[in-house]
């Protein structure tokens, strides 16, 4: 299943959890595969990676935030 271009720009939580760390800021350029957020879910630290080379448009989380499945954590340009 391929993702649409819009889906690659909105990075959502794939599982409920707690934000451990946010590695990027608004306006920061990111490369594909770069760690953007670390999400703790089910006692595992999940690295949320940039799916494309882009620039961070929005950061909607901070450390210790609880997020639900589908919550938009990061938006890329």
C-alpha positions, 0 to 999 in steps of 0.5 A, spaced: 500 500 500 503 506 497 502 513 501 499 519 498 503 525 498 499 528 503 500 522 508 507 523 507 507 530 510 502 528 516 506 524 521 501 521 525 501 516 531 500 509 529 499 507 536 497 510 543 503 512 547 507 518 550 512 522 547 519 521 550 523 526 545 522 531 540 528 532 535 526 537 531 523 544 531 519 548 526 523 551 520 528 545 520 530 542 514 530 534 515 532 528 511 529 522 509 530 517 515 532 522 520 529 521 527 523 526 528 520 524 535 521 518 539 514 515 542 513 510 548 508 505 546 507 498 550 514 500 553 518 500 547 521 507 544 519 507 537 523 512 532 518 516 528 522 518 522 522 523 516 519 519 510 521 524 505 526 530 505 523 536 507 522 542 512 518 541 518 512 546 518 508 544 525 510 540 531 504 538 535 507 535 541 512 536 546 515 531 551 511 527 556 504 529 551 500 523 551 497 522 544 492 517 541 492 513 535 492 517 529 494 524 532 498 528 527 504 529 531 509 533 525 507 536 519 512 537 513 512 542 508 
